Amino acid sequence: MSGALLIAASIATDHLMTFRGKFADSLVVEQLDKLSVSFLVDDLEIRRGGVAANICFGLGKLGLSPVLVGAVGEDFGDYRSWLERHGVDCDHVHVSDSKHTARFVCTTDETMAQFASFYPGAMSEARLIELAPIVKAVGEPSYVLIGADDPDGMLRHTDECRQRGYAFIADPSQQLAFGSGELIQQLVDGATILFSNEYESHLIESKTGWSAAEVLERVGTQVTTLGAAGVRITRQGEDPIVVQACKNVNAVEPTGVGDAFRAAFLAATAWGLGLERSAQVGCTLAAYVVETVGTQEYSFTSQQFVARLAESYGAEAAAEVAPHLG
């Protein structure tokens, strides 16, 4: 696979605050219809996020140059610089002239109760993005990954991939909970690869009315992450491939782990490795993310990555991957 990797999904920042107290102590049940409270927070963490940006960051860390496809606001400047320094092509990101980049704002108290808001902002303009001009600039894509984003944007990109013959990867994730069965059918049907976790795979079947076998009839390969149990890869008429998760993982924070797996799986596929090896590479990168707070805060050297891969999957796996990490 030598073509471009286009990653079309959300781009966002998370603004996370901590309140050293209990929200419940400030709430009067009989007066909730007149609620007006303010909490003095101790800290603010601003974390880079969004499905597309997380996946692109992971691909960049592994030496690839993915093409970020999504919509942002004019406040994207610092984030753009960060991604470009890590190998991401941001030349084709749509910049809104009226809306801010999508933002998740959350305050958590000492009992882990949360007040949170999600502002989609510029993400709603993803529906304005056409893939063909991007492909003209970067070359024919190996894959277009279509992840959680503005639903109309996801549909437009999926339809364009079918019409123009671009191989696409369906990764609807967070949109599955809100999407109708008809929407999910349109996003999944014809995908070269379908990514989901185990719960999402059942949600796809439940909402579309398709059986597991019928899902496989409509996609080339289904890759299902199983959390600490690893990953399962299924194809029509083939025995499933099950890859265990990395050994000796010190789990701290799971946010972004699925995005990292997808990034490394696609990187290994681009290197020409098989499905089992690609899943092993995916699980290795995922281990770095789950051990870190933040979706793009992990780091490693090529030697460290190869050694960790060898520890879990053996010397042969490491020998295959090492030449690609330069």
N, C-alpha and C positions, 0 to 999 in steps of 0.2 A: 504494500500500500504506500504509494508515494505522493498521492494527491493531498490537497489542503484539508485540514480539519476545521469545519465551521461549527462553532458552539453557540447555539441560539437559545437563550433562556434569560432568566432574571439577573439584574445587576442591582445590588442594594448595599446599604450600610446598616449596621445594628448599633443602636445607642442604648447601652445597658447600664442601669444605675442600681445601687444597693441602699436600702433603707434599714437602718439599725434599730428596728422596732417592729411592732405588729400593726398592720393596717387595721385589723379588727378593733384595736383599742381606740381608733379615731372614727369608727362608724357607729351611728345610732340607728338601729334597725327601723324605728318608727319614723325616721326622718330621711330615709334613703331617696324619697322623691324630691328632696331639696338638697341633695348631696353637693357639697362644695368643700373640698379638703385639699391641703397642700402638705407635702412631705419634704423635709430637709434631708437630702441624700448625702452619703459620705463620699461616693466616687462616681466617676463616669468613664466607661470604657467604650470607645468607638472602634468597632471591628468591621473590617471589610468582609463583604459577603455577597450573596446572590449565587444561584446555581451556576450560571455561565461563567462568572468571574472565578468562582472556586475551582471549577473544572479546568479552565484555561490556566490558572496559576499552577495547578498540579502538572499539567502537560508541559508548561514552561520549565518547571523544576526538573523535569526529566529530559530536557534538551530539545523539545519540539517548539514550533512557533504557531500555536493555534490562532484562529481568527475569531475574535470576540464579536458576536452579533447580538445586539440588544439596544435598549433605549435608556438614556441617562439625561440628567439635567446639566446646566452649565457649572454646577458645583462639583463636577466629576474630575476636575483637573488633577488634584493630588492622587486620587485613586488611579486615574489613567497612567500617571507617571510611575506609580508603584508597579502596575501590571506590565507596562512596557519594559521596565528594568528587569522583569522576570520573564521576558521572552514572548509576551503576548502582543499580537497584532491588534491594535485598537483603532486602526484607520477607518474602520467601517461601522463604528458605533454611531447610532443616531442620537443627536443632541437636541433635546427639546428647547425651544426658546421661551417656554412659559412655565415649565414644571421642574421641580427638584427631582433628583435621583431618588428612587424608592427607598423608604426608610422604615425600620422597625425600631420602635421606642418602647423600652420595657423597664419598669421598676420592680424589684423583688425585695420582699421583707425577710426578716430572720426566720419566718416559718415556711419560706419558699412560696408564699402567696405572691401573685403578680398582678399588676395593672399594666396592660400593654396595648399599643396601637400600631397598625401597619398602614403606612401611607404609600399607595402604589405609584403615585406621581407619574413620572415620565415613562414608567413601565407600560402604561396604557398605550403609548405611541409605538410599541413594538409592532403593532398591526400595520404600520406605515412602511415597514422595511421590506424591500424586495431582494431576493437572494441573487437573481441573475446578474445585476451589476457588480456585486461582490465577487461572484464566481469569475466574471470577465476580468477582474483585477488580479485575483489570486490564483486562478487556474481551477480546473475541474476538481471537485472535492472527492476525497476518499469516502467521507461521511459528512452528513449534516446532522448533528445531534440537536434534537428539539426537546428542550427541558421545560420545567415549570416556568410560566411567563404569563403575560396577558393572553387569555384564552383565544381571543380572535387572532392574535399574532401567531399563536401556536398552530391554529387551523390554517392560516394563510401559508405559513412556511411548509407545513405538511403537504398541503395541496400543491404548492409549487414544486416540491420535490417529486411528487408523483408525476406531474405534468412534464417536467423537464428531465426526468430520469435520474435525478440525484439519489444515491443511496442514503437513506435516512435512518436515524436511530430514535426510537420513541422512548422518552423518559419523563412521563407526565407527573410522576411523584405527587407533590402537594396538591395539584389540581384534581387529583382523583376524588378527593373527599367532596369537592364542590361540583364537579362536572357531571353532566347527564350521561346516561349510557350511550346515547347517540354521539355525543362529543368524544367520549373515550374510544368508541369504535372507529371514528374518523382519524383520531390521533395514532391509533395502533396499527390499523390495517395496512399491510404492505411494508412494514418496517423491516429492515435487514436485521436489526437487533432491538429487542425490547428489554429495557432495564426496569427493575422494580425491587422492593424488598418483599419479604414473604407475605406480610399483611396486604400490601398493595396488589400483589398478584391475585389474592382472593377477592379483593375489591374490584379488580378489573373483571374477573369472571362474574361476580355478583351483579355489577352494574350493566355489563354488556349482555348478560344472558348466555355468554359463550362458556363452554366447558374448557378445561385445561387443554384438551386435545384440539378443540376448535381454535383456541388462541394460537397454538403452535402451527395450525394450518395457515394462519394469516401473517406470521412473522418467520424470519429465517432462523433466528436463534433467540431464546429467552434466557436472560441472565438474572437470577434471583439472589439477592444478598440475604444472608441468614443471620446477621448479627455476629455474635461470638462463635456461631457454628460455621462461619465461612460463607461459601457461595455455591449455588447449584446452577449448572448450565444444561439446558434441555434443547433438543432439536428433534424434529419429526423423524421417526424411524431410527433414531440413534439412542444408545444408552446414555443416561445422564452422566455428566461429569461433576463430581463434588470435590471441592477444594477446601481444606480446613483453613481456619483463620491463622494468622501468624502466632508463633509461640511467644511466651514471656511478654505479653502486652500489659502495660500498667495503665489501665483505662482511667481517664480523667474527665473528658467532656466529649460526647458523641457527635456534636453538631459538625456537619461538613464531612463526616466519614464516608458517606455514600458518594459524595462528589469526588473525593480523592480516589476512591476505588474506580470510579468510571474513568477518571483522567488516566490512571496508570494502566487500566485495561486497554484503553484506546491507544495509549503510547506503545504498548507491547504489540498490539495488532498492527500498528503502523510500522513497527520494526520487522513484521513478518512472522512473529511467533504464533504458536497455536493457541487454542482456546484455554487449555489447562494452564499453560505457562502464563498467558495473559492474566488469568484470574489470580495466579500466585503473585504476579507483579502488583496487581490491584490490591490484594490483601496486605502486601508489604507497605505500600504507601498509606493505606487506610490506618495501619498501626501507628504511623507517625502522627496522624491527625488526632486520633482518639487519645493520644498521650499529651496533647497540647490544648490549651484554652485558646479558642479562636480558630477560624477555618483556614487561615493563610499565614499562620505564625510558625509553622514547623520548618526545620532545616536539617540537612544531612549532606555528607559528602558522597560521591559516587562509591567510594570504598565502603563507607558505612552501610549504604543501601544494599550493596552486593553481599556484604557479610551477613546482614540481617536476613536477606532472601535465602542465603545458604543455610543459615541456622534452622529455618523452618522448612525449606523445601529441597535442600540438598545441593551438593557441589555441581551437579549437572545443570540444574536450573540456574545457578549463579554464573556458570561458564557461558551459558547461552545469552544471558542478559548483559553481562559485563561489557562486551564490545560496544553496546549501544549507549552506554552512559559516559564514555569518554572522559 
